């Protein structure tokens, strides 16, 4: 439910039309031949699809009118780029397009600002990844992407990490037909649990299995509360390297616990 909001951007969502598959195909053929009235009808007939997508972002406390407008931009882009000959349902193609448009909007308007240069590197890396994936039918390694960009692997990793969209505690992870279950519902406070000391032992053993540099980074980051930049200055490596080593260390710890 969109917080019981029936009217968005002056549109009465309760009265939005729903197009049948056959009708959508007919309209799409007309759109490809330049029929503007068919295009408008197709857009109106798929606004419910936009609504279904923006429900995933309601926990972010964003203005629903803004999200709806951004979602409509994604819908229009999907219409303009949809290929009838692919033989896939329009919704299958449109949902990722709408979602991507919303994520870009939220990322660019995030209070945590990411520099333009980092975003440019990340977007170029994503484009190269898509190109190589289509060419080789498999996801390329970061090393291959960095080679195409003629950059250091650490810099590419740092740029990609910078544009990752943080997950909200209010992100819905499951719908049982009634109330949604959110990320925060999956969190648990075990501070007083009897097994806490066993977990502490397991964590200590997992940390001891790390390499000397990774162990030092984990201790400085999570036990001494230092930032990645502070760790970078003290150890004498780049922040991107600190980020990569920290991630590898956390993966190893999770694997060994």
C-alpha positions in Angstrom: 0.0 0.0 0.0 1.3 3.4 -0.8 0.5 4.8 2.6 -3.2 4.9 1.6 -2.3 7.5 -1.1 -4.8 7.2 -3.9 -3.9 10.3 -5.9 -0.3 10.7 -7.1 0.8 13.6 -9.3 -2.9 14.4 -9.9 -3.6 10.8 -11.1 -6.4 8.9 -9.5 -4.6 5.5 -9.1 -7.8 3.7 -8.3 -9.1 4.4 -11.8 -6.0 3.5 -13.8 -6.7 1.2 -16.8 -5.2 -2.2 -17.2 -4.3 -3.4 -20.8 -4.7 -7.0 -21.9 -1.6 -8.6 -23.5 -3.2 -8.6 -27.0 -4.1 -4.9 -26.7 -0.6 -4.1 -25.6 0.9 -5.8 -28.6 -1.4 -3.9 -31.0 -0.5 -0.6 -29.4 3.2 -1.3 -29.4 3.1 -2.0 -33.1 1.3 1.3 -33.7 3.9 3.1 -31.4 6.8 1.7 -33.5 5.1 3.2 -36.6 4.9 6.6 -34.9 1.3 6.7 -33.5 1.5 9.2 -30.6 -2.1 8.5 -29.4 -1.2 4.8 -29.1 1.9 5.8 -27.2 -0.2 7.9 -24.7 -2.7 5.1 -24.3 0.1 2.6 -23.7 1.7 4.8 -21.0 -1.6 5.2 -19.2 -2.2 1.5 -19.4 1.1 0.7 -17.7 1.1 3.3 -14.9 0.0 0.5 -12.5 3.3 -1.2 -13.3 5.1 2.0 -12.1 3.1 2.0 -8.9 4.0 -1.7 -8.2 7.7 -0.9 -8.6 7.8 2.3 -6.5 6.2 0.3 -3.6 9.6 -1.2 -3.1 11.0 2.2 -2.2 8.3 3.4 0.2 10.4 2.8 3.2 12.9 5.4 2.2 10.5 8.3 3.2 10.8 9.8 -0.2 8.1 11.9 -1.7 5.8 9.5 -3.6 4.9 12.1 -6.3 8.6 12.4 -7.1 9.1 8.7 -7.2 6.1 8.3 -9.4 7.4 10.9 -11.9 10.9 9.2 -12.0 9.2 5.8 -12.5 7.2 7.2 -15.4 10.5 8.3 -17.0 11.8 4.8 -16.7 8.5 3.5 -18.2 8.8 5.9 -21.2 12.5 4.8 -21.7 11.3 1.2 -21.7 8.6 1.9 -24.3 11.1 3.7 -26.6 13.7 0.9 -26.4 11.4 -2.2 -26.3 12.0 -4.7 -29.1 8.9 -6.6 -30.0 11.0 -9.2 -31.8 12.6 -10.4 -28.6 9.4 -12.3 -27.7 9.4 -11.2 -24.0 6.6 -9.6 -22.0 6.8 -5.8 -21.8 6.7 -5.9 -18.0 9.7 -8.2 -17.9 11.7 -5.6 -19.8 10.2 -2.5 -18.2 10.5 -3.4 -14.5 14.4 -3.3 -14.5 14.3 -0.1 -16.5 11.9 1.6 -14.0 13.9 0.2 -11.0 17.2 1.4 -12.5 15.8 4.9 -13.1 14.6 5.1 -9.5 17.9 3.8 -8.1 19.8 6.4 -10.1 17.5 9.1 -8.8 17.9 8.0 -5.2 21.6 7.6 -5.6 22.1 11.1 -7.1 19.9 12.7 -4.5 21.5 10.7 -1.6 22.7 12.8 1.4 25.9 10.9 1.1 27.4 12.6 -1.9 29.6 10.7 -4.3 32.0 12.7 -6.5 31.2 13.0 -10.2 34.5 11.5 -11.2 33.8 8.4 -9.1 30.3 8.0 -10.6 31.8 8.4 -14.1 34.3 5.6 -13.5 31.6 3.4 -12.0 29.2 3.9 -14.9 31.9 3.2 -17.4 32.8 0.1 -15.5 29.2 -1.1 -15.6 28.9 -0.4 -19.3 32.0 -2.4 -20.0 30.7 -5.2 -17.8 27.5 -5.4 -19.7 29.4 -5.4 -23.0 31.8 -8.1 -22.0 28.9 -10.2 -20.5 27.0 -10.1 -23.8 30.2 -10.9 -25.7 31.4 -13.8 -23.6 28.1 -14.9 -22.1 29.6 -14.7 -18.6 30.3 -12.0 -16.0 33.8 -10.5 -16.5 36.2 -10.2 -13.5 37.0 -6.8 -12.1 40.5 -7.3 -13.4 39.2 -7.5 -17.0 37.0 -4.4 -16.5 40.0 -2.5 -15.0 42.1 -3.6 -18.0 39.5 -2.2 -20.4 39.5 1.0 -18.5 43.3 1.1 -18.3 42.9 1.6 -14.5 44.0 0.0 -11.3 41.7 -2.7 -10.0 41.5 -1.0 -6.6 40.3 2.2 -8.1 37.5 0.4 -10.1 36.4 -1.5 -7.0 36.4 1.7 -4.9 34.3 3.5 -7.6 31.8 0.6 -7.8 31.5 0.5 -4.0 30.8 4.2 -3.9 27.6 4.0 -6.0 26.1 1.0 -4.2 22.7 1.9 -2.8 22.5 1.3 0.9 19.7 -1.0 2.0 17.0 0.6 4.2 15.9 -1.1 7.3 12.4 -0.6 6.0 13.1 -2.4 2.7 10.4 -5.1 2.3 12.0 -8.6 1.9 8.8 -10.7 1.8 5.1 -10.3 1.4 2.8 -13.0 2.8 -0.4 -11.6 1.2 -1.0 -9.3 4.1 1.6 -7.3 6.0 5.1 -7.0 4.6 8.2 -8.3 6.4 11.0 -5.7 6.4 14.8 -6.0 6.8 14.5 -4.6 10.4 12.2 -7.5 11.2 15.0 -9.9 10.5 17.4 -8.3 13.0 17.8 -9.7 16.4 19.4 -8.5 19.6 21.4 -11.4 21.1 23.4 -9.4 23.6 22.0 -11.4 26.5 21.9 -14.8 24.8 23.7 -17.7 26.4 25.4 -18.6 23.2 27.0 -15.1 22.9 30.3 -16.3 24.4 30.5 -19.2 21.9 30.1 -16.7 19.0 32.9 -14.6 20.6 35.2 -17.5 20.6 34.3 -18.4 17.0 34.9 -14.8 15.9 38.3 -14.6 17.6 39.4 -17.9 15.9 38.1 -16.6 12.5 40.1 -13.4 12.9 43.2 -15.3 13.9 43.0 -17.1 10.5 43.4 -13.9 8.6 46.7 -12.6 7.2 48.6 -10.1 9.3 47.6 -7.1 7.2 43.9 -8.1 7.0 43.8 -8.8 10.7 45.3 -5.4 11.5 42.7 -3.7 9.3 39.8 -5.5 11.0 41.2 -4.6 14.5 41.7 -0.9 13.5 38.3 -0.6 11.8 36.0 -2.5 14.1 37.8 -2.5 17.5 39.5 0.9 17.4 36.8 2.6 15.4 39.1 4.1 12.8 37.9 5.2 9.3 39.3 3.6 6.1 41.2 6.8 5.4 42.9 6.7 8.9 43.8 3.1 8.3 45.1 3.9 4.9 47.4 6.6 6.3 48.7 4.4 9.1 49.3 1.3 7.0 50.6 3.2 4.0 48.2 1.9 1.3 45.4 3.5 -0.7 41.9 3.7 0.7 40.7 1.5 -2.2 43.1 -1.2 -1.1 41.9 -0.9 2.5 38.3 -1.3 1.3 39.1 -4.4 -0.8 41.2 -6.0 2.0 38.5 -5.3 4.5 35.8 -6.9 2.3 37.9 -10.0 1.7 38.6 -10.3 5.4 34.9 -10.0 6.3 34.1 -12.7 3.7 36.7 -14.9 5.2 35.4 -14.3 8.7 31.9 -15.2 7.7 33.1 -18.3 5.9 35.0 -19.5 9.0 32.4 -18.8 11.7 
